[in-house]
């Protein structure tokens, strides 16, 4: 009997058991989020300081995912250049993945997908401000596994408005993934680092196109 699981309900254990996913233990696997990051202009830094101030003001009340997308995520994607060629944005993208024996199907919708036809670049999950990013990790990985391309890595970006984390997934052979450290809007210049990493990923795509 086929088991159908919603993406929001998938667990890391299920992805490991049903899809053979494994965590990369090689420190060199995911250097993109740490090495060769571009510098930001003073104007970009000012824009990010404004994003931080606006979020902290609004966070006096509960912040739902649509507000996270509007106040925090949208400016970050704009500053990273993902609203310009050669990139495109899709919202609520439907996805489905099947285990090798087709006994398990995972269905769901990606919050935001950044793509450069024909391959995916960035799978984005935005959660409520009070949610831990650990809750979003299996869901994002499941959607990243649904990427139709196998020859290029897919990146994930998780945020609850206050915290941020990047994921890298490769599907050649055994599907493998790694996580960045968790970056925080409250910690020094971490928000600047988030945009630097996004810019770095955009540059990698443009350089390899």
LINGIGI-V856138 format. One record per run of one state. SS is the DSSP state (hx for helix, st for strand, lp for the rest). FROM is the first residue (numbers start at 0). LEN is the number of residues. Records with the same first field share a line. If there is no record, write none. Layout:
SS->FROM-LEN + FROM-LEN
//
This chain:
lp->0-2 + 9-2 + 19-2 + 23-18 + 58-6 + 80-7 + 98-5 + 116-2 + 126-6 + 145-8 + 159-3 + 170-5 + 179-3 + 184-5 + 208-1
st->2-4 + 21-2 + 87-11 + 103-13 + 118-8 + 153-6 + 162-8 + 175-4 + 182-2
hx->6-3 + 11-8 + 41-17 + 64-16 + 132-13 + 189-19
//
